[in-house]
């Protein structure tokens, strides 16, 4: 009786491991489709930054879409968000762009080292901004929450920054400006990378299932 229970338990474990392997293969299919979509998006020509009529539909399908917007930067409204890049530790500089279409877009003008905080004002006059559409990053970073009252930011949370700066009608996304990689802020540092190890995980689960199957066979022989 005990042997039957043991074999039954091992068969249940095998079924669970096989299910996990199949799930990882499904995840791999989804990830490959996402990578293909993103690569096609990055290669597409820029379009006008989405206006209010499109805001409710903005989602992951719009991520990394090349966009263009024109307007004037609001002076004295920069937000510095902690970041680490190939240049070391520092900040993303996010500045509201008051567009000629009657709404505001938060623009990540690029990265500055820590010693340049507060020393990278936006250019005056009408500016044309090209870059990639990015989705808001609410809450903060890992184990660190945004502190609007203390002006400490760990993620590019559009809604929270807009509330803290009283920006009014603002797009629910931000733009990573793709400026030449010279001077500060340093733009064009968007990292587009998707971790795709699902096949390795799937093979691991299937391998464990095979190992447990061998164990079940040996128990059954006894």
Buried (B, 14 or more C-beta within 10 A) or exposed (E): EEEEEBBEEBBEBBEBBBEBBEBBBEBBEEBBEBBEBBEEBEEEEBEEBBBEEBEEEBEEEBBBBBBBBBBBBBEEBBBBBBBEBEEEEBBBBBBBBBBEBEBBBBBBBBBBBEEBBEEBEBEEEEBEBBBBBBBBBEEBBEEEEBEBEEEBBBBBBBEBBBEBBEBEEBBBBBBBBBBEEEEBBBBBBBEEEEEEEBBEBBEBBBEBBEEBBEBBEEBEEE
